Structures are given as structure tokens and as C-alpha cells.
């Protein structure tokens, strides 16, 4: 029986290649690896020579993976994750999981659901460190080096694992002051007489439609004031009396309890949007798995 040849590339060479993919430049990759840009460039050139393929397209401003480079990167990331998992398992015999996890959260579910319980997680896992990014742009797992992200909507990327956290109910809300000045809408048709605060999706520039039940319809909100980038802004604009907003109920629990907002059109409000925890398809190190299990247990009820 013939034995398969071992790959010629060393671990340091593979790390240089993967970090260059993530950062898009030799200089940024070198900073992460604590070596010189020239050393990273030589490692990548040596790897390309060994493999006999071009891994990057080089321009004056950045490096971009070729299709062959992207396929090789995916296999390298999987292999590195397997090594990290094996190392973590061995370390786990000496104590609890340890390591740093990079987590991206939207301002919606992130601030109102996940962050609220993080203190309990960090108390229970003192050896796990967290880099938490809270924002509303879709992170690139490879180039930005994230382990996990919470995302809204259907996940159609076949390279990602999606663990559904739940469906978040929507409602339409306004301030008592606004309703005193403009009246309370009693039907969907009456919305035409009201200021409708719209949210513009950061990536596409598209206005997020309002969803209604009984009947099941979608409507594009029309009004003079639109909110860009952060749905938290919709709540602030509605509380300031600028119009009606459609937002997740979990975001306005306190505003409703304290009388800053009032729900309207309740009989049309049985619609939801899904949130999921997503991460690349690769073996999870124990410290990353601990964060995954904790967030999934906190799924929306």
C-alpha cells in the first residue's frame, strides 16, 4: 500500500496564507503574526510555487483570493480549526475551555437579548474572553476574523451553519403625543393619513417593508423621515413624536411600560422576522462551542 505524501507547506506558511486572505494585505497579516511583511510575502510565494497555482490576484491596493486560493483557504481553515479543537481538548483535561471568541451582534437582538445575559456567561466561563462587535453591517468571517454572528432573515450561504434563535414578533408603535395630534389609525387604509417612519437597509439601500397579518400583506412605509443604519433610531424617532414605526416588540418593552410608546393596529400584528446564530462550517473549538451553546439556549421564546 502506498502512503500519501505529506504536504510540503509548513504550519507557519499556511498561517501566513490564511491571515493574508483574512486581511487582504501582507502588511496587515504580518501585524497579526508579529513578523515582517516581507516574510509573509515570501511564505505565500513559496506556497504558490509548491502548489503550482496562483492563490492571489495582486493589485496596487489589495490582494484578492483566486478561486483556487479561496478553495484552498477553506480547507486550510478547516484544518486549523481541527488542530485548535484537538489542542483545546487536551487542555480541557486540565480545566475549563479557554480562549478568545469574536462575536458580531446586531443592535436589535444583540443589545436587547444577548448582551443582557453576557455577565452570567463570563462569570460561568472565566477562561473565555470575548471580542463583541455591535453593529448592523454583515461581517465577513474570513476577512474580519469573526467566529460567530447573529443575523436577521433567512440564511442562504451554504458555507455557514445557521442555528435559528427564534421569530421576533413585530408591532406598530407611536408616542401618546403623536396620537393626540394625529389620531389613532384604526385600519391599514388609515396609514395613508399618518407619518410612517421607514428604515433603510444599510447594505442594499432598500426600505424595509412593514409586515401585517389579517390580511397578510407587506407595505412600504411612506413618510418624510427615514432612519438609516440602526433600527434603534426608529424607536427614538417614534418616542419623539415624529410618526409611527414598526419594530420588534422586544425593543420597546420598557418604552411601553413607561408610557413613552403605545401600540396601534394590534389586530394586524401577528407577523415576525427570524434571527439566527451563524458560523462557518468547520469544527468548533470548545471555547467557541461554549458560546454557541449559551446563545442557542437563550433563543427567543
N, C-alpha and C positions, 0 to 999 in steps of 0.2 A: 504494500500500500504506500503510495507516495504521500509525502507530508506537504501540506500547503505552506507556501513560502510566507515568512513573516513580513509585514510591511516594513519598508526601509525608513519611513518617516519616524522621527523621534517624537516623544510626547511634547517637548518644547516647541518643535516645529509645527505640530498640529495646533497647539495652543496659539502660536503666533498667527496661523492662518485663521482660526475661528475668531480671535479677537479683532483681526483686521476686517473680517466680514461684519462683525457687530459694530465697529466704529467707523468704517468707511475710509480709514486712512492709516498709514503706517505710524504716523506721529501719535495719534490718539491711542492706537493699540499698544505702542511702546510705553506710554504713560501707565497703562493698566498693568503691563507686565514688568515694569521697572527695568527696562532695557533701552537701548538706543533705537531710533527709527531705522538706522542702517542695519542693525541686527535683525529686526523684523523683516525688512525688505529682503535681506539675504535668505532668511528662512523660507519665505514664500517663494522666492525664485528657485531655491533648491528643491522645494516640494513640487513645483511645476515641472522642473526637469526630471525628477524621479517618476512622476505620474505620466509625463508626456502630454499634458493638456494645459491650456491656459485657464487659470482659475479666476482671473480678474480682467475686467476691461479698465484700462488706466486712462484717465483724463487729467487735465491740469488741475482740476479742483477736487476730484474724489476717485475712489475705486468702487466699482460695482461688480458683483459676482457674475460670472458667466453661468449659463445653465448647468454646465458641468461642475463649476465651482459651487453652485447652490446645492446640487445633489450631494456632492462630497461633504459640504458643510453639515448637511442634515445628518449624514451618517457619523461624522465626527462628533457632533453634539450629542447624539445618542450614545456613542461610545464613552465620551467624557462623563455623561450623566451616569452611565453604568459603573464607571470607576468611582465616581463620587458616592454612589449608593453603596458600593462594596466597602469603601473606606468608612462611611458613616455607620454601616452595620457593625464593623469591627470596633469602632469607637463606642457604639451603643452598648457594647458589653461592659464598658467601663462607666456608663452613666447615661443620662437622658440625651435626646437628639440635640445637636448643636450646629450652629451655622447662621448665615445671613440670608434672608429671603427678601427679594424685591417684588413688591406688590403694588399694582396700579388699581385705583378705585375711582369711580365717577363721583361727582359731588352729590349726586342723588342718593343712591343706596349706600354709597361709601360713608358719607357723613351721618346719615340718619339710621344706619343699621349696623354696618361693620365696625366703624370706629368706636361706636358707643360701647362695644364689648371688648375692645382690644386690651384694656388694662387687665381684665381677667385672664386673657390668654398669656400676656407677658409675665404675669405673676406665676402662672402654672408652668411656664416654659422659660426659666431664667437663662438658659443657654442659647436661646434663639433670638437673634437680632433682626430687626425689620427696617427696610427702607420702604416707606409708604409714600407713593405719589398720588395726590388727589387732584384730579382734573378731568377734562372731558374730551381729550383727544385720544384716538386709538393708538396705543403704543405698539411698536414693532418689537416683538420678543427677541429677535435676533440682534438687531442693530442697537437696541436700547438695553438689552441685558436683563429683561424682567423675567421672573419666574411664573407669576400669576397675575391675572387681571379679571375684574368684574366688568361685564359688558351687557349692554341692553340689546334686546332683539334676538332674532334667530341667528345662530352661529353657523355659517355655511363654509367656513375654512376647514378643509379636510385634514390639514396638518395639526389641528388643535383638538384637544379633548374639551368638551363642554359639559359641565355639571350644572343642571338647572337649579337655581335657588328659589324660584317661585314666580308667580304672576302678581304684579303690583297693581292694585285697583286704582283707577283714575276717578277724579271728580272735578266739577266746575265750581270755582270759588270766587267770592268778591268781598270787599270790605263793607261793613254796615254803612259807612259814609257814601260809598258809591251807590249802593242800593237805595239810600234815602234820596239821592239826587236824580237817579235814572230809573228807579223802579226795579222790581224783581222779574226776570224773564220766566214766563210760565210754560213756554213751548220752545222747540228748536227753531221754529219760524221766527220767534221773537228775538232771537240772537241778532238778526239783521239790524235791530234798533239799538244795539249795545256795542261798546268798545270791547274788542276781543284781543287780548294780549297774546301775540304769537311768539313762538320760539323758533329760531333759525338754527338748523343743524350745522355744527361747525365744519364738518368735512365736505358736505355737499352744497351748503347754502340754501337747502330746501326748507320750506316752512313745515314744521311737524304738524300733521293733521290732528284735529280733535276727533276722538272716537266716542260713539254713542251706541246705546242699546235701546231696544223697544221704540223705534225700529233700529236695526243695526246699520249705522251709516258712518261715513267719515266726512268731515267738513274742514276746509281750510279756513282757519280763523282770519278775520279781516278787521283791521283796526289801524290806528295811526301809530301805535307804539309796539315795537318788536324787541324781543330780548335776544341778545347774541351770546353764544358760548356756554353760559352757565344757567341751568334751569332754576337755581336758587334765586336768580334775578326775577323770575316770574312771580315768585311769592312776594318779594319786596315791592314790585310794581303794583300787584293787586292790593297789598296792605296799604299802599299809598293812595288808593282810590282811583287808579288810572284805568281800571277796567276789569273784565272777567278773565280768569286764567283757568286752563285745565292742567292739573298737575297730580302727582301721586298723593294719595291720602296720607301716607306715612310722612310726607314732607310738611304737612300742615296740621299735624295733631295738636301741637302747642298753640298755634295761631287760632285754631277753632276753640280750644278750651279757654283761651284768654280773650275771646271775643274780637280778635283783630280780623278774622275772616268768617264768612258764612257760606255754607254750601247751598247751591241752587241746582235746579234741574235733576234732583235726586232720582227720579223715576227713569231717567235715561242714562244712568251712570254705572251700569254693570259691565264695563269694559276694562281690560287690563293690558299691560305690556310685560313681557318676560325679561328676567335678569338671569345671567349665568356666570359661573366661575369658569374661566378658560385657562388652559396652559398647553404648551407644546406636547406632542406625542413622544414622550421619552420617559425612561424610568425616573421616578421621583426619589430624591434623597429623603431620608427620614425627617429632617427638619422642615423640608418643603411639604411633605405629606402631612405633617402635624398641622400646618396652617390650612391646607386643603380640607382636612377632616373637620377642623374647627369652624371654618366658614360654611361648609355644607351643613353642619349641624344647626347653624343659625339661619337656615333658609327661611324665607318668608312664609308666614302662616296664613 
